Amino acid sequence: MGIVIIRQDGKIPKWKEVLEAISPSTKIYSYLEEHPKEKITMAVVWKHPEGVLQHYPNLKCIASAGAGVDFIFDDPDLPKNIAVTRVVDPLLVSDMSEFVIALVFNHLKNLGTYKADQINNDWNPTAYKPINDATIGIMGMGKLGIYTARDLRQFGFRVQGWANSPKQLDGIKTFVGSKELSVFLKNTSILVCLLPLTMETTGILNRTLFQQLPKEAFIINVARGAHLVDADLLEQLDKGHLSGASLDVFHNEPLPKEHPFWNHPKVHITPHIASVSHPGSVVPQIMENYTRLQTGQPLLNRVDILKGY
């Protein structure tokens, strides 16, 4: 039995080092080296090459190295009837919350605008918005959304959420399902997308949704690029209905140099760095699942394949 690490970002050596340090007796392989595919029972993956997983005949678990799993289900050659797990890590959750809070204040206090003014030697004081002027709506009230909502409340923001199922949270009203989406959007001045990417949520940030937001609402997408219809966002920005957007995720990454987001004055770009898995933090739970796999125990953070999260 053994574990194979499959990713394409040059980080395999670091992940292998941490896995081996935690479990020296376990055989850990990079998919790029010669290894006995028939002995692999767990694959630790992040944006793996499509089709590569079908070469492991005794694979029993596909473990995402991060919180996201959409890239796994996007693989048309994904082996059937194999457990899929994801990472649920307090560090990832707090990193995401801190990043969203930074983007919210960046917007309210015009910091991005002042950076552009600095480049142009332009002294242009602009009225900022206080916390009391903002109602933050979070789409997706899983662990990330709930933690972020509670942190925002600590700053004094009005916060509301939208989810598939009811949530009971002190001081945070949650709207449920498609029937309550319009009411949720109506009073949201800063919209934060923290949804999982599923068939239902792909393209959800579109013209129809944007037009239900108040004029000059602001968009923050830190979930997945495929949630957003790029052309619809640009249209609503250029028409003045939306005041701006902070985007950390994109359909194609790195974002192509010719993409209009790069030079749009109302779009703030970051290179998918809102919340990054740290091997030392998440490897222990991956190895816990490897042990459970060997002993027939239920796996931690197992993904509902029908829901996609």
N, C-alpha and C positions, 0 to 999 in steps of 0.2 A: 504494500500500500504506500501511497505517496501523494504529494501535492505538486501541482504545476502552476507557475505564475505566468499569466498571459496578459501583457499590456504592451503598448507601442510608444511609450513616452520616455524611454531611457531610464526608468526608475526600477527596473527589475532587480539589479544588484542590491539596492538598499532594502527592498522588501524581502529578498532572499536572506540577507544578513540578519534582519530582525526576526524572521520566522525561525531560522536556524538557532538563533540565540535563545529563543523561548523554548524550542523543542529540539535539542540537538540530536535526538534519536530518530526524528522524522526525516524521511527523504524528501528534500525540496528541490525542485527543478525549475529552470527557465525553459519556456517552450522553444527557445532559440537554440538550445543545446541538445545533444543526443540524450534521449531518456526513454525508459520503458513505458510506452503509452498504455500498455495493458495493465500496468500496476497503479495507474493514477485513479484515485477515487474522489479527489477534490481539485477543482480548478479555481484559483483566486484570480479574478479577471477585472480589467478596466478597459473598456472600449477595445475589445479584442478583435482580431481580423475575423470577418464573417466566415463561417464554415469550419474554423479550426477545432471547435469543440466536438465535432462529430468523429474525430479521429481517436477518441478515448472510449474504448468499448465498455469499460467498467466504471465510468464516471457516475458518481452518486450525488454530488452536490456542486453547484456552480455558485461560488461566493463572490458577490460584488465587493470590490475593495473600497467602495464608497456607499453613500446613502442612495444613490440613483441606481436603477435597474433597467431603465427603458432601453439602453443600448443592448442589453441581453435579449430582450424580446424582439428587438429589431432584426436580429440575426435570422434570415430565412431558413438556415440549416440548423437551427437550435435543436439539439436532441430532445426527444419527447420524454415525459414522465420522470424528469430529474428535478430534485429539489433546488430552489433558488433562494439564496439568503442575501441580506444586505447589512450594511453597517449602521448601527444606532449608537452614536458616540457623543457623550456630553461635550467634548471639545468641538466637534463639528457643529453642534447645535449652538453653542455660545459664540463661536466664530461667525456663524451666519447672522445671529441676532446683532452682534456688534457692527457687522458690515452694513446691514439694513439701516440701523440707527445712524451710522455715519452718512449714508446716502440721504436720509431724511433731512438731517441738519444741513448737509451740503446744499440741498435744494432750498430749504427755508431761508438760509442766510446768504444765498447767492454766491457761494464760494467759487463755483465753477465759472460763473460769469466774470468774477473779478480776476481769475487766472487768465481768461481770454483778454480782458482789458489790460492786464499787465503786459502781455506780449505786444499789444498795440500801443503801449504808452498812453493809455486812456484812463484818466481819473474820472470815474463816473459813479458816485454814490447812488445806491438804489435802495428803495424801501424793502426791508426784510419782513418776513412773516413770523409772528410769535407762535408758540406751541398751541395756544388757545384757538388759533385760526385753522388748525389742521384736524381733519378726521381721517385717520388711517384705516383703510380696509385691507385686510389680509385674505387673499384667496388661497385656501389650503390650510386647514387647522389640524395638521398632524403635530408631531413633536416639535418640528422647526417652527411652525406657525404659532403654536401655543406659547412656546418659550419667547419668541420674538414679540408677540402681543403683550405678554406680561412685562417684559423689559420696557417696552414703549410706554406702558401704563405707569411705570415707575417714574418716567420723566414728566408725566402729567398729560400725555396725549389722550384724546378720545380715540378708542380703538374698537373696531368691529371686525368680525370674521365671517367667512363663507366656507361651508363645508358640505360634504355629502350626508353627514349624520349630525344630530344635535350634540352640542357641547355645553356643559355647565361650567362657566368660568366667571369668577367674581369680577364685576365691572366691565365685562366684555360680552356684548351681545353677538350671538352667532346666528347667521341666516343659513337656511338649509335648502339645498337643491335648486333646480332650475326655476321653480315657481317663486322663490324669494330672491333670485339674483338681481332683478331690477331694483328692488327696494334697497338692497345692499349697496348697489352702485350709485344710487341717487344722491346719497349724502357723503360719498367717499371723495375726498380731495387729493389723497395720495394712495394710489393702488399698488399693493405689493403682491406679486405672484410668487407663491411658494407651493404651487400644486405639483403633484406627481404627474408625469407625462403618460397619458393613456390615450386610447382612441377618442374618448369623450373630451379630453382637455386639449388635444392637438388643435392649434389655431384658435383657441378660445379668446385670445387677446386680438380682437378684430374690430372692424369698423362698427358693427352693430353694438358691441360691448362699449367701445369708446364713446359712442354717441349717447349712451345712458349715463355717463359720468357728468358731473358739473363742468361748466366751462372753466378752462385753465387747470383742470386736474393734471396730476403728475403720475407717471408710470415708473415703477421699479420692477424689473424682471430679473430674478436671481434663481429661477427654477431651471427651465430648459428653453433653448432657442426656438424649438418647434411649437411652443405655446403661442408665439407671436407671429402675426401676419405682418411682415415688414412694411409692405406697401401701404397697408391701412394705417399703420402708425405714422409713417411719413406724411400721408395725406392729412391726417387729423392735426399733426403738428403744423403743417404749412397753412392750413385753414385757420389756425389759431384756437381750435377747440381745446387741444391739449397744450399745456405750457412747456412740457419737456419730458424727457425719459432718461433714466439711468439703466443701462443694459450690461449685464455681466455674462450673458449666455447668448449663443447665436446658432443659426441653422448650420453654418459651416465654421469650424474653428481650426486654425486662426481665421478671423474675419477677413475675407478677401480684400485686398488693397483697393479694389475699384468699388467697393460697396458704398452707397451714399451715406450710411451712418457716420463714416469717418469724418466727413467735413460738414455735417449738419450742426448748426450752432445750438440746437436744442437737445442734442443727444450726447449723453455722457457715457463713454465706453470704458469698461475694465475687462481684462482678459481672463474671464472665468476663474476668479480667485477669491470669491466671496467666502468659500468654506472648503478647505482642502484636507483630505484624509492624511493623517500623520501615521506612518507605520507603527511607531511605538505605542500609539494610543489605541489603534484598532486591531492590531495583530492578536492580542490576547483573546478577544472574542471569536476571531476566526479559528484560532487553535482550540478554543473550547468547543466550537462546533465540529471540528475535526475529531476530537475525542468522542463527542456524542454520536457522530456518524459511525465510528468504530464499534460503539457499545449499543447502538440501536435506540438511543434516547432521542426525544424530540429536539429539533434544531431551534436555536435562538434566532429571532428576527427572520423567520421564514416568510417569503413573499407569497401572497395569494395570487396565483398565476392568472386566475380569471379577472381579478381586479387590476393586476399589473403593478401592485405596490403592497 
